[in-house]
Amino acid sequence: MPLIPEEPQIHESAQGPRVTPATGRTAPTPRPVPGPRPAAPSRPGRPGPARPAPPVQRTPRDVTATKPGPSSPAAPAAPAGPQIQLLPASAEGALDAAEEAVDLLLESGRAPGEVLVITTGDPHPWAAHELSFGDTSYWAQHDAGDDVFYLDAAAASRAASRPVVVVAVNGGTDADAATVLPLAHTRAGALLIVCGDPQKINSLLGAGV
């Protein structure tokens, strides 16, 4: 609340000059003793703009202190190996079943270079033909990976991995099949197709794959 200025005090000088009896001279008017200075009233007018408060300093957020959200579901475990498909066939028809499997793979979109075919008995006619030009030329086609590659079980350990491996159990001994099936399983990246006698293949797959 603004203070009201005090009224000027009335001193004896306001009643006229006082004559000193001794001298007859007019006594000087005494000067009023200044009292406490009144506080200045607030200046009228529009208030100026409020001074903005200094910005609050932000501390770095501790990522370890953030409240954890709901946990995401665990990703499904990757399969331990390639998918295995069994195509029942006799030893005499295992190679034909393998050829049909290759045709279906190519029609479904598989590239020829993604398929490897292994025979446990007589070699595929293509392999026999290419080997007639020499071992170097034959394996050069394997390394190029441009086409379906056919090979005998005896040379299967030399083959590189491919997405799909087809095994034709078209002869040979049980020991040959028992050896080549686990090897074919390691060479197949996504799919292993076995063509042959189901009972025999199941017993071999259960023991070695």
Secondary structure by P-SEA (a helix, b strand, c coil): ccccccccccccccccccccccccccccccccccccccccccccccccccccccccccccccccccccccccccccccccccbbbbbbbcccaaaaaaaaaaaaaaaaccccccbbbbbcccccaaaaaaacccaaaaaaaaaacccbbbbccccccccccccbbbbccccccaaaaaaaaaaaaaacccbbbbbccaaaaaaaaaccc
